[in-house]
Amino acid sequence: MVPIDSPRRPLTPRPSAASARSEVDLILFLPIVPPNAQPARCVQCAVQTPVSRLLPRRSFLQRSAIAAAGVGCVRVQWGFSASAPAANNKLNLGIIGVAGRGGDNLRGVASENIVALCDVDDHNLAAAAEKFPAAKTYNDFRRLLDQKEIEAVVVSTPDHTHAVAAVGALKSGRHLYCEKPLTRTVSECRIVTELARRKKLVTQLGTQIHAENNYRRVVELVQTGAIGPVSEVHVWVNVAYGGKERPQDTPPVPPHLHYDLWLGPVPYVPYHPEWVPFAWRNWWAFGGGGLADFGCHFMDLPFWALGLSHPLTIEPVDGPPVHPDATPPWLIVRYEFPARGDQPPVKLTWYQGGKQPGLLSEELAKQWRSGVLFVGAKGSLIANYSHHQLLPEKDFETFVRPEPFIKKSLGHHKEWIDAIKTGGQTSCPFDYSGPLTEAALLGNVAFRTGKKLEWNFETLRAVNCREAAAFIQHRYRNGWSI
């Protein structure tokens, strides 16, 4: 691994700057896998070349203003009705995963007809069924997808079951809202993204911060040149997962948990409360630690503001020794993105587990425990979920902010519902959030190989590192495929 860049002159904070907060998602439990578990087999995926969306600056700004951050127009195709319903009609929704983030997403779409609920935990399922007594209940999401009247699906399961549930929903013609990250592996992500595009279905990734006004104002500042051309971005999150040793004991499976369904397509490992229901992000078998959890939230801001997509290189800068089972509690990874139109190439550095960029002053580091720092030719811009600040403050005392041109969101869930009903668009369709997810996951791939990866996004290969394929491609046990 290479040493991180030496710190620059610290930025000067504004004394009244609001403290940054780290918001940790608790992801739920859920359904998937047959009781007759079989040995694992390798699944190779065929990939198609995605359309490159490298726009010149003027087109990029116009596109953002019109689409409110959407990446292309989403056309609607109804799989289970003759035509899309009128905007005031309710959709029939199936919910896969009803607790944790699943519970939050269920509340976000509760104004529609909830006709089916699925969870591998009987306690969670019973609690949700009390609130929606007319809904049919399932432990296996595949049985839910057999319910014909379902028009759209919400997937809020642990990362390792996102892809199989998402592909099942899309293949059956249902519109899809899926929690972030879109999938656990890069190959799964590409398959889901391409399938959604071919099916012309309305999709939305669960990056709900994208719908908040603060991100919109930051994007407007960057895209109107408030800090000049941006060639450097730093993203840091004060969260730590992993750093554990795999437990050796094998406690019994709780009677209310359908554990084999929880495992879904991944190779069998005995049940342990160290990964079910909440701690699965600590383990490579089920998740990707802090980068997979928060990369799609915090890297979303520079992806949106700068029109980023596929990185050219991904480099592990620093981190603990690689563990075969556990995700890293801290990590620093650097990405290089190509020029886009008249925008310069960008180096984006990711930090997690309490690590921060060295160019932050001591005061800024304390105030912004998690955040994004854009470094431009005329100044810098620091932001988190709810606040942002131009730096250095003295250089922007007379600065006049641009008039807002990205319209207010209807709400992240409401955008998805409305787009299905009206033929409109969402702000985080898989054409945008698929490449965002891929980039986040590739940081973990680089860390696990210990090499700077030269990435060919068209072939889904690290051209200089054959061993990276073991962490890029998904491998399912017998009986599961996408």
Buried (B, 14 or more C-beta within 10 A) or exposed (E): BEEBBEEEEBBBBBEEBEEBBBEBBEBBBBBBBBEEBBEBEEBEBEBEEBEEBBBEBEEBBEBBBEBBBBBBEBEBEBBBEEEBBEEEEBBBBBBBBBBBBBBBBBEBBBEBBBBBBBBBBBEBBBBBBEBBEEBBBBBBBBBBBEBEEBBBBBBBBBBBBBBBBBBBBBEBBBBBBBBBBBBBBBBBBBBBBBBBBEBEBBBBBBBBBBBBEBBBBBBBBBBEBBBBBBBBBBBBBBBBBBBBEBEEEEEEBBEEBBBBBBBBBBBEBEBBEBBBBBBBBBBBBBBBBBBBBBBBBBBBBBBBBBBBBBBBBBBBBBBBEEBEBBBBBBBBBBBBBBEBEEBBEBBBBBBBBEBBBEBBBEBBBEBBBBBBBBBBEEBBBBBBBBBBBBBEBEBBEEEEEEEEBBEEBBBBBBBBBBBBBBBBBBBBBBBBBBBBBBBBBBBBBBBBBEBBBBBEBEEBBBEEBEEBBEBBBBBBBEEBEB
